[in-house]
């Protein structure tokens, strides 16, 4: 039980780290975008760059979402397992009591 909790905590931590990283990346992208936009005078490649950045950001977002989902799923699974175990135990106890 405790062990499971510990694992969950670990996972959560990892997730947080990942998120942070992603955020950082996004920030960097934004900065770069700004830089690009600032000095260049011809618009088309500028636009292209913007598009690219946007795409990347979208991707990152998606990834984050996915991770979150996965995490949720895992948590759910763990919880379910725990519940099941508890139930089983209870059942066993009941059976024992009944039999005896």
Buried (B, 14 or more C-beta within 10 A) or exposed (E): EEEEEEEBEEBEEEBEEBEEEBEEEBEEBEEEBEEBBEEEEEEEEBEEBBEEBEEBBEEBEEEBEEBEEEBEEBEEEBEEEEEEEEEEEEEEEEEEEEEE
